[in-house]
Amino acid sequence: MVAVDDVTEYQTCILPAAPCNKNDPASCTTANNCNQVGLLWTEATRVCSACAVGTDFDPNSKSCKPAAGVCDARSLSSCTDQPSCSAVAGLWYKNACISACPAPAGIGLAVAEDGVTEYQTCILPAAECNKNDPASCKTGDACNKVGLLWTEATRVCAVCAAGTEFDPDSKSCVAVTKKKIKIEVLDLNKNLVAKAAKLKAKDKYTVKVTIAPEKVLPADHLVLVKISYGSVVKTTFVDKKAGVDVNGEEKVEFTHDVAPEFKGNMTVDVFVWNNWPSLSGIWEALLPEGGNEQEGGSVTYAVE
């Protein structure tokens, strides 16, 4: 026993402590004898109690922890297969059940061995798909989006063969057909938008026009691009160009913000005109394919 000065010890008489019985936690009146029999001591209330169901007393931390071998949300490491891991909302990744994905992976879905059931796992972000490096494109959508050909059987992305070009509508390589006027609509990433796709209201697009005349275009000729919403002309782009020889080529490119309130069809018409009055009208049409979709002078997209 320690004296009042907290240093000097002296002999006295001490009653033996009541035996601590694991089956009777109330019989354990100190932390030591409570913990020694595998029970939990709560100092704030000075109460000894059994651990909750599904947990065991840990003598090292003197606390209750999930029972070893029980697969539940508190002990994901005890889940040894994908079905049991998924059943307790864990992430099955690299043959282990975890609660969060390691960076830079993110949560995604995978298909179980039955080929039908989906479960949550961790998926690394796909490498950026580069048109100049087809091997960097790992999915059909990414490959096609940059104008390359995807072969599903071999899961290979490749450049179209010489003399062909990628057609985003059929997602195949087709023979190059040189049109006098070629209109392309590109998204913000400068990827070609398929004609079957829908443009989005409020989004910005690039209109790219390529002109390959079969006759000489004189200096200072005009390239006019008309954008219509339904039957209403929304905007007209005019560019004065230098002369172009036969088999030559010229390009016109500008951006257009689709009106936020518009829903319907947006049409792009292209005309190439002389820049002086003529008997055929105020302006003489050098390539009168504007409004002719077959000749390449017109293209229509749906807007949603």
C-alpha positions as CSV (number, residue, x, y, z in Angstrom):
1,M,0.0,0.0,0.0
2,V,1.3,3.5,-0.7
3,A,1.3,6.2,2.0
4,V,-0.1,9.7,1.8
5,D,3.1,11.0,0.2
6,D,2.5,8.6,-2.8
7,V,6.1,7.3,-2.3
8,T,6.5,5.4,0.9
9,E,4.9,2.0,1.0
10,Y,3.6,0.3,4.2
11,Q,2.0,-3.0,5.0
12,T,-1.7,-3.2,5.7
13,C,-4.6,-5.7,5.3
14,I,-6.4,-6.0,2.0
15,L,-9.6,-8.0,1.4
16,P,-9.3,-10.4,-1.5
17,A,-11.0,-9.3,-4.6
18,A,-14.2,-11.1,-5.6
19,P,-13.4,-13.6,-8.3
20,C,-14.0,-12.2,-11.8
21,N,-16.3,-14.6,-13.8
22,K,-16.5,-14.2,-17.6
23,N,-20.0,-15.4,-17.5
24,D,-20.9,-12.8,-14.9
25,P,-19.3,-9.5,-16.1
26,A,-20.7,-7.6,-13.1
27,S,-18.4,-9.7,-10.9
28,C,-15.4,-8.0,-12.5
29,T,-14.8,-4.7,-10.7
30,T,-11.5,-3.6,-12.2
31,A,-10.2,-3.1,-15.7
32,N,-7.4,-5.6,-15.2
33,N,-9.5,-8.5,-14.1
34,C,-12.2,-7.6,-16.6
35,N,-9.8,-7.7,-19.5
36,Q,-7.9,-10.7,-18.3
37,V,-11.0,-12.9,-18.7
38,G,-11.7,-11.5,-22.2
39,L,-14.3,-8.9,-21.4
40,L,-14.5,-5.2,-22.3
41,W,-13.9,-2.6,-19.6
42,T,-15.5,0.9,-20.1
43,E,-13.6,3.3,-17.8
44,A,-16.2,6.1,-18.1
45,T,-18.9,4.0,-16.5
46,R,-16.5,1.5,-14.8
47,V,-18.6,-1.3,-16.3
48,C,-17.3,-4.7,-17.5
49,S,-19.3,-6.3,-20.4
50,A,-19.1,-8.9,-23.1
51,C,-18.3,-7.9,-26.7
52,A,-21.2,-7.6,-29.1
53,V,-22.1,-10.5,-31.3
54,G,-19.8,-10.9,-34.3
55,T,-16.9,-9.3,-32.4
56,D,-14.1,-10.6,-30.2
57,F,-12.1,-9.0,-27.4
58,D,-8.6,-7.9,-28.6
59,P,-6.2,-8.0,-25.6
60,N,-3.6,-5.8,-27.4
61,S,-6.0,-2.9,-28.0
62,K,-8.3,-3.8,-25.1
63,S,-11.2,-3.3,-27.4
64,C,-13.8,-5.3,-29.4
65,K,-13.0,-6.0,-33.0
66,P,-14.8,-8.0,-35.7
67,A,-14.5,-11.7,-35.2
68,A,-11.8,-13.3,-37.4
69,G,-13.2,-15.0,-40.4
70,V,-16.6,-13.2,-40.4
71,C,-17.2,-11.5,-43.8
72,D,-19.1,-8.3,-43.2
73,A,-18.8,-4.6,-43.8
74,R,-16.6,-4.2,-40.7
75,S,-14.2,-7.0,-41.8
76,L,-14.0,-6.9,-45.6
77,S,-10.6,-8.6,-45.6
78,S,-12.4,-11.7,-44.3
79,C,-14.4,-11.9,-47.6
80,T,-12.5,-14.4,-49.7
81,D,-14.5,-14.4,-53.0
82,Q,-16.3,-11.9,-55.2
83,P,-19.9,-13.0,-54.3
84,S,-19.4,-12.7,-50.6
85,C,-17.6,-9.4,-51.0
86,S,-20.3,-7.9,-53.2
87,A,-23.0,-9.1,-50.7
88,V,-21.6,-6.8,-48.1
89,A,-21.1,-3.8,-50.5
90,G,-17.4,-4.3,-50.8
91,L,-15.2,-3.8,-54.0
92,W,-13.7,-7.0,-55.3
93,Y,-10.3,-6.0,-56.8
94,K,-7.2,-8.1,-57.5
95,N,-8.7,-11.0,-55.5
96,A,-9.3,-9.0,-52.4
97,C,-12.3,-7.3,-50.9
98,I,-11.7,-3.6,-50.2
99,S,-13.7,-0.5,-49.2
100,A,-12.1,2.1,-51.5
101,C,-10.2,2.1,-54.8
102,P,-6.5,2.9,-54.8
103,A,-5.6,6.0,-56.9
104,P,-5.9,6.5,-59.8
105,A,-8.4,3.8,-60.2
106,G,-12.1,4.5,-59.8
107,I,-15.2,2.4,-59.1
108,G,-16.6,0.6,-62.1
109,L,-18.5,-2.5,-63.1
110,A,-17.2,-5.9,-64.2
111,V,-19.0,-9.1,-65.2
112,A,-18.8,-12.1,-62.9
113,E,-17.8,-15.6,-64.0
114,D,-21.4,-16.5,-64.9
115,G,-21.1,-13.9,-67.7
116,V,-24.3,-12.1,-66.6
117,T,-24.0,-10.8,-63.0
118,E,-22.3,-7.4,-62.7
119,Y,-20.3,-6.5,-59.6
120,Q,-18.4,-3.4,-58.4
121,T,-14.7,-3.3,-58.8
122,C,-11.9,-0.8,-59.4
123,I,-11.0,0.2,-62.9
124,L,-8.0,2.2,-64.0
125,P,-8.7,5.2,-66.2
126,A,-8.3,4.4,-69.9
127,A,-5.3,5.9,-71.6
128,E,-6.1,8.9,-73.9
129,C,-6.9,7.7,-77.4
130,N,-4.6,9.4,-79.9
131,K,-5.4,9.3,-83.6
132,N,-1.6,9.2,-84.4
133,D,-1.2,6.2,-82.1
134,P,-4.0,3.7,-82.8
135,A,-2.6,1.3,-80.2
136,S,-3.6,3.8,-77.5
137,C,-7.3,3.4,-78.3
138,K,-8.6,0.5,-76.2
139,T,-12.3,0.6,-77.0
140,G,-14.5,0.8,-80.1
141,D,-16.1,4.1,-79.1
142,A,-12.8,5.8,-78.4
143,C,-11.2,4.4,-81.6
144,N,-14.2,5.5,-83.8
145,K,-14.4,8.9,-82.2
146,V,-11.0,9.9,-83.5
147,G,-11.7,8.6,-87.0
148,L,-10.1,5.2,-86.8
149,L,-11.4,1.7,-87.6
150,W,-12.2,-0.7,-84.7
151,T,-12.2,-4.5,-85.4
152,E,-14.2,-6.1,-82.6
153,A,-13.0,-9.7,-83.3
154,T,-9.4,-8.7,-82.6
155,R,-10.1,-5.6,-80.5
156,V,-7.6,-3.7,-82.6
157,C,-7.8,0.0,-83.6
158,A,-6.2,0.9,-86.9
159,V,-5.9,3.5,-89.6
160,C,-8.0,3.0,-92.8
161,A,-6.2,1.6,-95.8
162,A,-4.9,4.0,-98.5
163,G,-7.7,5.1,-100.8
164,T,-10.3,4.8,-98.1
165,E,-11.5,7.0,-95.3
166,F,-13.4,6.3,-92.0
167,D,-17.2,6.8,-92.2
168,P,-18.5,7.6,-88.7
169,D,-22.1,6.6,-89.7
170,S,-21.3,3.0,-90.8
171,K,-18.2,2.9,-88.5
172,S,-16.3,1.4,-91.5
173,C,-13.7,2.4,-94.0
174,V,-15.2,3.4,-97.4
175,A,-13.7,4.4,-100.7
176,V,-12.7,8.0,-100.9
177,T,-15.1,9.9,-103.1
178,K,-13.9,13.4,-103.9
179,K,-16.7,15.9,-103.7
180,K,-16.5,19.4,-105.0
181,I,-17.7,20.5,-101.6
182,K,-17.2,18.6,-98.4
183,I,-18.9,19.7,-95.1
184,E,-17.7,18.4,-91.8
185,V,-19.0,19.3,-88.3
186,L,-16.5,18.7,-85.5
187,D,-17.1,18.6,-81.7
188,L,-15.1,20.6,-79.1
189,N,-12.3,17.9,-79.3
190,K,-12.2,18.4,-83.1
191,N,-13.7,14.9,-83.7
192,L,-16.0,14.4,-86.6
193,V,-19.7,14.2,-85.6
194,A,-21.5,11.4,-87.5
195,K,-24.5,12.5,-89.5
196,A,-26.7,10.1,-87.6
197,A,-25.6,11.7,-84.3
198,K,-27.5,14.5,-82.7
199,L,-26.0,17.9,-81.9
200,K,-26.6,19.4,-78.5
201,A,-28.2,22.8,-77.9
202,K,-25.8,25.3,-76.2
203,D,-22.7,23.3,-77.4
204,K,-20.0,24.8,-79.6
205,Y,-19.1,23.1,-82.9
206,T,-16.6,23.7,-85.7
207,V,-17.9,23.8,-89.3
208,K,-15.2,22.8,-91.7
209,V,-15.7,23.1,-95.4
210,T,-13.3,21.7,-98.0
211,I,-13.6,22.8,-101.6
212,A,-12.0,20.8,-104.5
213,P,-13.1,22.5,-107.7
214,E,-13.1,20.8,-111.1
215,K,-12.5,24.2,-112.7
216,V,-10.4,27.2,-111.8
217,L,-11.8,29.4,-109.2
218,P,-10.8,33.1,-109.8
219,A,-9.1,35.3,-107.2
220,D,-11.4,36.9,-104.7
221,H,-14.2,34.5,-105.1
222,L,-16.6,34.1,-102.2
223,V,-17.3,31.1,-100.0
224,L,-20.7,31.5,-98.3
225,V,-21.9,29.1,-95.6
226,K,-25.5,29.4,-94.5
227,I,-26.7,27.8,-91.2
228,S,-30.5,27.4,-90.9
229,Y,-32.7,26.2,-88.0
230,G,-35.5,24.5,-89.7
231,S,-36.6,26.9,-92.5
232,V,-35.2,30.0,-90.7
233,V,-31.7,31.2,-91.6
234,K,-29.8,31.6,-88.4
235,T,-26.4,32.9,-89.6
236,T,-24.3,33.3,-92.8
237,F,-20.5,33.1,-92.9
238,V,-18.7,34.8,-95.9
239,D,-15.0,34.4,-96.7
240,K,-13.2,36.0,-99.7
241,K,-10.6,33.5,-101.0
242,A,-7.6,33.5,-103.4
243,G,-7.7,31.7,-106.7
244,V,-7.7,27.9,-106.8
245,D,-6.5,25.8,-109.7
246,V,-8.1,22.6,-111.0
247,N,-7.4,19.7,-108.6
248,G,-6.5,22.3,-106.0
249,E,-8.1,22.6,-102.6
250,E,-9.2,25.3,-100.2
251,K,-10.6,25.1,-96.7
252,V,-13.0,27.3,-94.6
253,E,-13.4,26.8,-90.9
254,F,-15.4,28.6,-88.3
255,T,-17.3,27.9,-85.0
256,H,-21.0,28.0,-84.3
257,D,-22.8,27.9,-80.9
258,V,-26.0,26.1,-81.2
259,A,-28.8,28.2,-79.8
260,P,-29.8,27.0,-76.3
261,E,-33.5,27.1,-76.9
262,F,-33.4,25.3,-80.3
263,K,-34.7,21.8,-80.9
264,G,-35.1,20.4,-84.5
265,N,-33.0,20.2,-87.6
266,M,-29.9,22.4,-88.3
267,T,-28.8,22.6,-91.9
268,V,-25.5,23.8,-93.3
269,D,-25.5,24.9,-97.0
270,V,-22.3,26.0,-98.9
271,F,-22.1,28.1,-102.0
272,V,-19.1,29.3,-104.0
273,W,-19.8,32.5,-105.9
274,N,-18.0,35.1,-108.1
275,N,-17.7,38.5,-106.5
276,W,-19.2,40.5,-109.3
277,P,-22.8,41.0,-110.6
278,S,-23.8,38.7,-113.5
279,L,-26.8,38.0,-115.7
280,S,-27.7,34.9,-113.7
281,G,-28.4,37.0,-110.6
282,I,-26.8,39.4,-108.2
283,W,-24.0,36.9,-107.8
284,E,-22.8,34.2,-110.2
285,A,-22.7,30.7,-108.6
286,L,-19.4,29.0,-109.5
287,L,-20.3,25.8,-107.6
288,P,-24.1,25.8,-107.3
289,E,-24.3,22.8,-105.0
290,G,-25.6,24.6,-102.0
291,G,-28.7,22.8,-100.8
292,N,-27.7,19.6,-102.7
293,E,-26.8,16.9,-100.2
294,Q,-25.8,14.4,-102.9
295,E,-23.2,16.8,-104.2
296,G,-21.9,17.6,-100.8
297,G,-23.1,21.2,-100.6
298,S,-25.6,20.6,-97.8
299,V,-25.7,18.6,-94.6
300,T,-28.5,18.4,-91.9
301,Y,-28.1,17.4,-88.2
302,A,-30.8,16.9,-85.6
303,V,-30.4,19.0,-82.5
304,E,-31.6,17.9,-79.0
